[in-house]
């Protein structure tokens, strides 16, 4: 099932969390995205607050050539990078993959030089989702 918000798009997948997380990593790599950061929210909430939370991982993904172009158009773009991809277990015990919509995110900058880059990133992220 496809899911969308004003700032993200994704899918609900009827497969185990760990398997989907691994597939996301593989598919991101196929689209030339590296993982710059990874935050396991479940572990952090347990560590910092002593509270239990669902499986939830945030991957900070970056495509270096496209990031290079974005920085060439807007030096402060680092405040909106990397592209976050989240994988979590929902209330139906399904796995959800949500991706920050780069068109929406970079659109707030109002820099025409970023429009094409954002569209390219979105297309690559749509390929990632389609492959899951």
C-alpha positions as a LaTeX table, in Angstrom:
\begin{tabular}{lrrr}
\hline
Residue & $x$ (\AA) & $y$ (\AA) & $z$ (\AA) \\
\hline
Unk1 & 0.00 & 0.00 & 0.00 \\
Unk2 & 1.36 & 3.43 & $-0.96$ \\
Unk3 & 1.47 & 6.20 & 1.64 \\
Unk4 & 2.06 & 9.93 & 1.12 \\
Unk5 & 2.22 & 13.08 & 3.22 \\
Unk6 & 2.98 & 16.66 & 2.20 \\
Unk7 & 6.68 & 16.00 & 2.87 \\
Unk8 & 7.21 & 12.27 & 2.27 \\
Unk9 & 6.17 & 9.24 & 0.28 \\
Unk10 & 6.44 & 5.53 & 0.93 \\
Unk11 & 4.92 & 2.10 & 1.17 \\
Unk12 & 3.59 & $-0.37$ & 3.68 \\
Unk13 & 5.14 & $-3.79$ & 3.05 \\
Unk14 & 4.01 & $-7.14$ & 4.45 \\
Unk15 & 7.54 & $-8.41$ & 5.14 \\
Unk16 & 9.69 & $-8.59$ & 8.29 \\
Unk17 & 11.32 & $-5.36$ & 9.44 \\
Unk18 & 14.92 & $-6.62$ & 9.29 \\
Unk19 & 14.48 & $-7.98$ & 5.77 \\
Unk20 & 12.97 & $-4.74$ & 4.49 \\
Unk21 & 15.69 & $-2.66$ & 6.17 \\
Unk22 & 18.35 & $-4.73$ & 4.41 \\
Unk23 & 16.55 & $-4.45$ & 1.06 \\
Unk24 & 16.35 & $-0.68$ & 1.47 \\
Unk25 & 20.12 & $-0.52$ & 2.00 \\
Unk26 & 20.73 & $-2.61$ & $-1.13$ \\
Unk27 & 18.33 & $-0.61$ & $-3.29$ \\
Unk28 & 19.75 & 2.72 & $-2.10$ \\
Unk29 & 23.22 & 1.53 & $-3.07$ \\
Unk30 & 21.95 & 0.56 & $-6.53$ \\
Unk31 & 20.83 & 4.18 & $-6.96$ \\
Unk32 & 24.28 & 5.43 & $-5.81$ \\
Unk33 & 23.16 & 6.51 & $-2.34$ \\
Unk34 & 25.46 & 5.96 & 0.59 \\
Unk35 & 24.31 & 5.90 & 4.20 \\
Unk36 & 25.90 & 8.83 & 6.03 \\
Unk37 & 24.04 & 8.32 & 9.26 \\
Unk38 & 21.87 & 5.72 & 10.91 \\
Unk39 & 19.77 & 6.26 & 14.00 \\
Unk40 & 17.99 & 3.37 & 15.68 \\
Unk41 & 15.17 & 5.23 & 17.43 \\
Unk42 & 14.07 & 2.15 & 19.37 \\
Unk43 & 17.55 & 1.78 & 20.89 \\
Unk44 & 17.95 & 5.52 & 21.56 \\
Unk45 & 14.62 & 5.83 & 23.37 \\
Unk46 & 15.52 & 2.80 & 25.50 \\
Unk47 & 18.99 & 4.16 & 26.24 \\
Unk48 & 18.06 & 7.79 & 26.89 \\
Unk49 & 14.54 & 7.51 & 28.30 \\
Unk50 & 14.22 & 3.92 & 29.46 \\
Unk51 & 11.15 & 3.61 & 27.23 \\
Unk52 & 10.17 & 0.89 & 24.79 \\
Unk53 & 9.38 & 1.84 & 21.20 \\
Unk54 & 8.62 & 0.04 & 17.95 \\
Unk55 & 11.37 & $-0.92$ & 15.49 \\
Unk56 & 12.24 & 2.39 & 13.81 \\
Unk57 & 15.45 & 3.27 & 11.95 \\
Unk58 & 16.33 & 6.55 & 10.23 \\
Unk59 & 18.86 & 6.28 & 7.40 \\
Unk60 & 20.54 & 9.49 & 6.24 \\
Unk61 & 21.09 & 8.78 & 2.54 \\
Unk62 & 23.27 & 10.82 & 0.19 \\
Unk63 & 24.05 & 10.62 & $-3.52$ \\
Unk64 & 27.44 & 12.41 & $-3.68$ \\
Unk65 & 27.28 & 13.70 & $-7.29$ \\
Unk66 & 23.80 & 15.13 & $-6.76$ \\
Unk67 & 24.78 & 16.57 & $-3.37$ \\
Unk68 & 27.78 & 18.23 & $-5.05$ \\
Unk69 & 25.45 & 19.88 & $-7.57$ \\
Unk70 & 23.07 & 20.98 & $-4.82$ \\
Unk71 & 25.89 & 22.59 & $-2.82$ \\
Unk72 & 26.98 & 24.37 & $-6.01$ \\
Unk73 & 23.53 & 25.95 & $-6.26$ \\
Unk74 & 22.93 & 26.64 & $-2.58$ \\
Unk75 & 25.71 & 26.62 & 0.02 \\
Unk76 & 23.26 & 26.35 & 2.93 \\
Unk77 & 21.60 & 23.24 & 1.49 \\
Unk78 & 23.38 & 21.16 & 4.12 \\
Unk79 & 20.61 & 22.13 & 6.53 \\
Unk80 & 18.24 & 19.98 & 4.43 \\
Unk81 & 20.59 & 17.08 & 3.69 \\
Unk82 & 20.95 & 14.14 & 3.76 \\
Unk83 & 17.69 & 12.64 & 2.52 \\
Unk84 & 16.07 & 10.75 & 5.35 \\
Unk85 & 14.65 & 7.31 & 4.71 \\
Unk86 & 12.78 & 5.73 & 7.61 \\
Unk87 & 11.91 & 2.09 & 8.08 \\
Unk88 & 9.56 & 1.14 & 10.90 \\
Unk89 & 7.10 & $-1.45$ & 12.11 \\
Unk90 & 3.55 & $-0.08$ & 12.17 \\
Unk91 & 0.57 & $-0.88$ & 14.40 \\
Unk92 & $-0.53$ & $-3.64$ & 11.99 \\
Unk93 & 2.88 & $-5.35$ & 12.38 \\
Unk94 & 3.76 & $-4.46$ & 8.80 \\
Unk95 & 6.92 & $-2.65$ & 7.75 \\
Unk96 & 6.70 & 0.89 & 6.44 \\
Unk97 & 9.34 & 2.66 & 4.36 \\
Unk98 & 8.96 & 6.44 & 4.16 \\
Unk99 & 11.23 & 8.77 & 2.20 \\
Unk100 & 11.60 & 12.51 & 2.60 \\
Unk101 & 10.24 & 14.09 & $-0.58$ \\
Unk102 & 13.21 & 16.07 & $-1.95$ \\
Unk103 & 10.92 & 18.13 & $-4.19$ \\
Unk104 & 8.96 & 19.30 & $-1.14$ \\
Unk105 & 12.05 & 19.68 & 1.05 \\
Unk106 & 14.21 & 21.56 & $-1.43$ \\
Unk107 & 11.22 & 23.51 & $-2.73$ \\
Unk108 & 11.22 & 25.67 & 0.40 \\
Unk109 & 14.58 & 27.11 & $-0.65$ \\
Unk110 & 13.11 & 28.85 & $-3.73$ \\
Unk111 & 16.28 & 28.29 & $-5.76$ \\
Unk112 & 15.51 & 27.29 & $-9.37$ \\
Unk113 & 18.92 & 25.59 & $-9.57$ \\
Unk114 & 17.69 & 22.94 & $-7.14$ \\
Unk115 & 14.48 & 22.03 & $-8.96$ \\
Unk116 & 16.06 & 19.57 & $-11.40$ \\
Unk117 & 18.29 & 18.04 & $-8.73$ \\
Unk118 & 15.31 & 17.48 & $-6.45$ \\
Unk119 & 13.40 & 15.79 & $-9.27$ \\
Unk120 & 16.36 & 13.49 & $-10.01$ \\
Unk121 & 16.67 & 12.52 & $-6.36$ \\
Unk122 & 12.93 & 11.87 & $-6.13$ \\
Unk123 & 13.07 & 9.65 & $-9.22$ \\
Unk124 & 15.90 & 7.61 & $-7.74$ \\
Unk125 & 14.03 & 7.25 & $-4.45$ \\
Unk126 & 10.91 & 6.15 & $-6.33$ \\
Unk127 & 13.03 & 3.42 & $-7.95$ \\
Unk128 & 14.13 & 2.30 & $-4.48$ \\
Unk129 & 10.50 & 1.99 & $-3.34$ \\
Unk130 & 9.43 & 0.21 & $-6.51$ \\
Unk131 & 12.15 & $-2.40$ & $-6.02$ \\
Unk132 & 11.02 & $-3.35$ & $-2.50$ \\
\hline
\end{tabular}
